[in-house]
Amino acid sequence: MIAAQTRPVVVIRPSDEDLLRQIKRADQAAFEQLYDRYGSDLLNYLVYLTGDPAVAEELLQETWLAAGRQLSGRGAGKDLAAAHCP
């Protein structure tokens, strides 16, 4: 019996720059990928700074909303980030 040969799967992750370009075109999936990359590290840093996980969560949410508004060039009424805040 001959074993089937498998090829390794290569996953190409878009660069941060690519994600930012996509976010500027209101790509929700790109925004979610950026959050998935940096959200937990940012939360951990905010917990370290504040010493309070609840305050850190609030700061993370506010920071992420502001970033989404800024990156997408949209006003407060049209949040790209609102759908993907913790």
N, C-alpha and C positions, 0 to 999 in steps of 0.2 A: 504494500500500500504506500503510495506516494503522498506525502503531506502537501497540502495546498500552500503555495507561497503567498504571503501577504505583503503588501507594500505598507511602509509606515505612512501614517496620516500626518500631513503637514498642515498645521493651522497657521494662517497668516493673520496676525492681529493688526488692525489699522493703527497707525501712529497717532499720538495725541493730536498732532497737527491736522491729520486727516479727519479725526473726529471733530475737531473744532470747526473745520470748514463745513462739515455736514451739519453741525449744530446751527451754524449761521444760516443754513437753508431750512431750519426748523425740523431737523431729523430727530425725532424722539428716541429712536433706537440708539443713535450715536450718543445722545445725552445720557441714556441709561448705561451704556458701556463705559463712559467716562466716570459716572458715579460708581459703577462696580469696581473700577480700577482704584479710585481714590477715596471713596466714602468711608470705609472702615478705618483707613489710616488717619484721615482727618478727624474722625470721631475719637479715636484713641488719643490723638494729640490734644484735642479739646478737653477730654476728660483729664489728661495730665495737667493742662493749664488751669482748669477750673476746680478740679477735685470733686466735681459734682456731675455724675452721669446725666441727670435730668437737664441741667443747664447746658451741658455739652450737646445733648440731642437737640435742644432748642436752637443753639448757636449753629449747629450743622444745618438744620432745616433752613434757617434764615440765610445762611451763607450760600446754600445751594440754590435757593430761590433767587437771590440776588445775582448769582453767577449765571443762572439760566436766563434771567431778564437781560443781563448785559451781553451775553454771548449771542443770544438770538436777536438782539436789537428790538425787543418788544417791550411795550409798556406793562405796567403792573396788571392790567386786565387780561393780558394774553401770555400767560406763563407757560413756557416750555417745561420748566422744572416742576410745576405743580403736580404733575402726574407721577413724578418719581422722587418724592421726598420721603424720608423715613417716617 
